[in-house]
């Protein structure tokens, strides 16, 4: 084989990457979301209790949003944290713990900042009609929720995450 006949290194890397990755399915993404939710509560709840006290949990006293601090701590801070993690790590801590990451659906490369911001706001679109856009992940061929489709992203993870690949001896 001459040098001219050899496939470019980039093509080989793409083929290898596709063979080692799989789409992250519904349940593993649920686990990642639960981990992230617990972490967010561990950060935000002490702040809210410090500012508002136990009255924070009385909806007759506070309403939907207890005040500016509540809005900033409960909505803005988590949004910024999630988007920053996506930009710098391509994943939230929950996704990192399950070895998943967000990539561009077309190229498999890192998603752009614009895609990631759009993906975050796409969660609202996914969640409004009875969480249908989130449940969609379970039935979609590429395991994309509506927020992924809107942003042009997919969530992937390594196929073989263990220290040793599965092998069989072929002897009965």
Protein Blocks (a to p, Z undefined) as FASTA:
>chain_A
ZZklpccfklmmmmmmmmmpccddfklmmmmmmmmmmmmmmmmmmmmmmmnommlmmmkl
nomblbjklmmmmmmmmmmmmmmmmmmnopafklmmnopacddfklopacdfklmmmmmm
mmmmmmmnoolmmmmmmmgmnlpafklmmnopacdddfblcfbdcddehiZZ
